[in-house]
Amino acid sequence: MTSPVPALPAGSTVLVTGAGGFVGGHVVRAVAQAGYRVRGLVRRPPAQVPGGATVDWVIGDLRDPDVQARAVQSVGGVIHVGGWVSLRSDRRGESRAINVEATRALLERSRTAGASVFLYTSTLWTVAAGTAERPADEDTPWNLDSVRSPYCDTKREAEALTLATNGPGFRTAVLCPGLVIGAGDRRPTSTGLLLTMARWPVVWLPEGGTPVVDVQVVADAHVRALTCAEPGRRYVVAGPYLSYRDLAVLVARVAHRPWHVLTIPDALERPLARVVEWIDGWGFGLLGERTAAAVGGGFLCLHISGARADAAFGLRHPDPLGSIHEALSYARQIGLAPWLRLRSLDEAAAVPREPERAR
């Protein structure tokens, strides 16, 4: 029998790293709404407090020992959302310094400071790919060599560190969200993909796909994991699987574009990956996040089940159309995409699921 999970008392202080980011900001608000005191670790003071929550801010670099020591003082729990997130090459070793070594130090400082629970926010790229008939889960052996990158490798290593540190009085768990969609993405991250689709009348997309998940569901999962996550377990937090073509069709229902969605044959995956790898190898930096790993990810059909987290945390996933509408509406509201012409959500829901020109 599984031993009962010790509860984190209401009113405990919970540290959220990466609290100024897209996911971290939503986690901060959800933690505050759940009745915990929130301490947020950020590199610079945020422009606004997420959701009006009262937050004890710690300003500084996650790698700084003094900053970490201040951040974990008297905390009951830690939600480690912050990290190095990029598909670029990493010649300066930042991915290892931030994702691995800073996580290693934060784990030890959190345990020493008396924290009882430590949650690590990872990515689906550390899990595996299954099939539509047999989706992968948290225990499927890793099989994603096509997305090998400093980001993927260091996130996998940080997961292993987190789970290995689990022990009596210090419960650790890992959450692996799908493609997170919703309002609040200022960087932008996933919203950047949606904006690319919405900008052009014609888009060319690989035939891969990924589970999507609403950002509020991700935040709720973190809060519930504080008390419900079993010690030493991983949880995939993911909603429905969408091919990138299906995602573009939903974008078209909200934003009128793209009109046509064309697919890139799978046979072009390796040639495209070699070209971008060659350009990146010369250090040109011309392609930004368009790396060999990004190419591999685009062609990957990432069929993964989130059933474990749904059952453990009582998650319910909204229609992705609403999440997409919120993401694009927010992008227009803050000036990221003033050119967007959006339907209301009711109007978008009434559009046929296969718009005539989005084929």
N, C-alpha and C positions, 0 to 999 in steps of 0.2 A: 504494500500500500504506500501511496505517496504521502509523505509527512505534510501536515498542514503548513500553509504559508503564513509566516508571521505578518501581522498587519502593521502598516506604518501609521502611527497615531495621527488623527486630525490635528492640525496646528503645527505639525513638524515643519522644519525648514527643508525645502527641496532646492538643490542647486541645479540650474539648467545652463549648460554650456552652449555656446552658439545661440544665445537667447535673442540676438538681434537679427537672425536670419529668418527665412521663410518658414520652415518647419519649427525652428526654435521659438519664434515669436508666438505661434499658435500653441505650442506646448506650454509656454509661460502663462498664457491666458487660461488654458484649461486647468493647469495645476492650481492657479489662484482661485478659480471658480470651484474647485474641489475642496477648498478650505485649508489648503496648505499655505505656509509662508513661502514666498518665492525669492530666491537669490539668483540673479542672472549674471553670467560671465560673458562679457563682450569686449571686443578690441577697442571700440570707441563708443561714446555715449549714443544711444539710439535716438533717431529723430522723433519718435513718439513711443509711448508706452503701449505695448500690445494690449488692445482691448480695455485700456484704462486700468489695468492691473497695478497693484502696489508692488513694486519690485525693489529689492535691495541690490543695487548694481555694484558689481566688481569690474573695474575697467582695467584691461591689460591683456597681454599675450598669454595664450593657453600654455605656452612652453616655459613661461617664467615661474620658477619654483615659489617665489614669494607671492605671486598672484594666485597660484594654486592653493597655497597655504591659507591665504585670506578667504578664498572662495569656499573651502570645505569646512571652515571653522563652525562647529556646533550644528552641522547638517544631519538630518535624519536619512535623507536619500539624495541620490545624484542621478540626473538624466543627462548623459553625455551626447549631445547632438552635434556639437562643434567638431570641425575637422577640415582636412585638406580635401576639397572636392573639385577635381579637374580631370579631364581625359588627356591632358597634355603630357609630354615627357617631363621628367623631373631631374634635370641635371644638377640642381642644387640640393637635392635630398630632402626637400621640405615635406614630401608625403610621409617619409619615415619619421622625421622629427616630430611632426604633428600627430599623425594618425597612430603611430606605434609608440614612440618613446614618451610623448606627452600623455598618452592614454595609460601607459604602464605606470608612470609617476602618479597620475590622478587616481588610479585604482588604489595604490598603496597609501597615498595621503588620505583618501576617503575612508579606507578601512581604519587607519590609525586614528582619524578624527572621530570615529564612532558611528559613521553612517551604517545603516543596516541593509540598504538596498542600492544597487548600482545598475542602471540600465544603459546599454550602449546602442546607439542608433547607427545602423549599417545600411546595406543596400542589397537589392535582389541579385546583383552581380556576384555576390559571394555564395549564392545558393546553387542553383543548377537549372537546367532546362529539361522539361519533360515533353510530352505530346498532348494534343487536345484530349485524347482518350485517356492518357495516364499522366496527369500533371506531376511535376516534381514537387517535393516538399522539403522541409528542413533537414531531413535525414538522407536525402538523395545524394550520392557522391558527386562532388563538383565536376562539371564537364564543360566549362566555359572558357576553354583556351583561346577562343577567338576574341575575347575581351580582356585578355591579359594586359595589364597596365600598372604603373605605380599606384594608381588609385585603388584598383581592384585588389592587388596583392597586399597592400598595407591595410586595407579594410579587413581582409581575411585574417591577417595576422593579429590585428587589434581585437577581432572577435574571439580568436583563440585565447588571447591573454585574458580577456574579460571572463570567459567561461572557466578558465583554469583557476581563476582567483576566487571562484565561488567556494564558500565554506561556512561552517557554523558561525552565525551572527553576522555574516556578510553575504547577502544573497545577490547574485548577479544574473543578468539575462540580456539577450540581444534581440532587438527588433529590426527587421529588414523590410522597409516599406517599398511598395511598387512605385510607379511613376506618379509623383504627388502633384495633384492639380487643385487649384482653388485660388481665392483672393489672397493678397499679401505678398506675392512673389515680386519683390522690387529688383532683384539682381539682373534680369530674370533668369530662372533655371528652366524648369519644365515649361513655363509660359513662353519662353523663347521659341520652343518647338511649335507651339500653337500659333504664335505670331508669324513665324515663317510660313506656316500653312495658310494663314489668313491673308497674307500680304499679296500673294500671287494668284492670278487666274488659273495657272497651270502649275502643278507640282509633280516632281518625280520622286517616288518613294520606294525604298526596298520593301520586300515582302515579309519582313519580320513584324514583330509585335510584342506587347508587354502588358502585364496587368496594370491597371490604373487604380488610384485610390484618392479619395477626397482628403484634403489636408486636415479637415476637422476630425475625420475618422482616425487619422494618424495621431493627432493630438490626444484624442480620447483613449486610444490604445495605450499610449505612454502613461497616462494617468492611472488607468486601470491596472497596468502592469506593475505599478508601484506596490500594489497589494495582492495582485492575482497571479503574477508571473511565477511559474515554478522555478526553483533554484537551478541554475546552470542550463537553461533551455533557450533555444532560438525560436523566434516567432516571425513568420512571414505575414506582413500586414498588407494585404492586397485585395482589391476588388476584382471586377470582371476583366478578362483578357480582351484587348483590342489590337487588331492589326493596325499598322500605321495608316493603312488605307482607310480602315473603319474610323480611326481617330480624325482623319482629314474630312471625312464625310460629316461627322458630327460638328467639326469646326465650320464647315460650309453651311450647316443648318443655322448656326448662330451668327456667322459673320459674312454670309453671302459668297464667300470665297473659301477654298478654290473651286473653280468651275469644273476642272478636269483633273483627275488623279491618275497618273500614269505610273506603272510599276517598273522597277529596275530588275532585270533578270538576276537570279541567284548566281549565274555563271560569271557575273561581273564583280562579285565580292572580292575574290583574291586579287585580281588586277587593280581594283580601286584601293585596296588595303596596301598593296606594294607601292603604289604611286604616292599615297599620302605618307607612308612610312619613309620613303626616300626623301621627300621634301622636308619632313620633320627631322630626319637624320642630319640634314645640312644646317639645321638650326635657323631656317628662314622665318619661322613663326607666322607664315602667311595664312595658314589654315586655322589658326586658333584651336578650338576644341574638336576640329574635324581631323581626328587621328585614326590610326589603324584600328584601335579599340572601338572608336565610335562607328567606324564602318562595319566592323564585326557585330556590334550591338544592333545596328540597323537591320541586318539580315537575320538576326537571331529571333526565333519564335520562342519567347520566354514563357512557356506554359508552366505556371507555378501555382499551387494551391495555398490559399490563406486560411484553410479550414481550422487549423490549430488555434490561431489567434482569434478568429471569429467566435469559436466555442469558448475559449478561455476568458475573453474580454467582453463577450456579448456584443460584437460589432455588427452594425447594419450599414450596408453600402448604398448610398444614393445613386440615382441615375447619373452616369457620367456627363450627360448633356448639361445638367445643372452646374456641375463643377467647372466645366469648360466655360459656361456662360459667366460664372463668377470670376474666373481667371481673366478672361478677356475684358470684361467690364472694368475690373480693377486696373488693368493695364492702360485702358483708355482714360480712366479717371485720374491717374497720377501722371499722365503725359507721356507714357512709354509708347503709346500707339494712338495718337490723336486722329489718325486716318481711318481707324476702324469704324465700320458702319454695322451696328449690331441690331439684330431683331430682339424683341423682348423674349423672355424665356417661354411664355405661352405661345408666341408666334413660332419660335424655333421648334417647339414640341409638335406643332401642327404641320411642319414641313415634312414631306414624305421622307422615309428613312433612306431612300436612294434617290437624291436629287438628280433630275434628268441629266444635268451637265457635269455632275461629279462622279464620273465613271471612268 
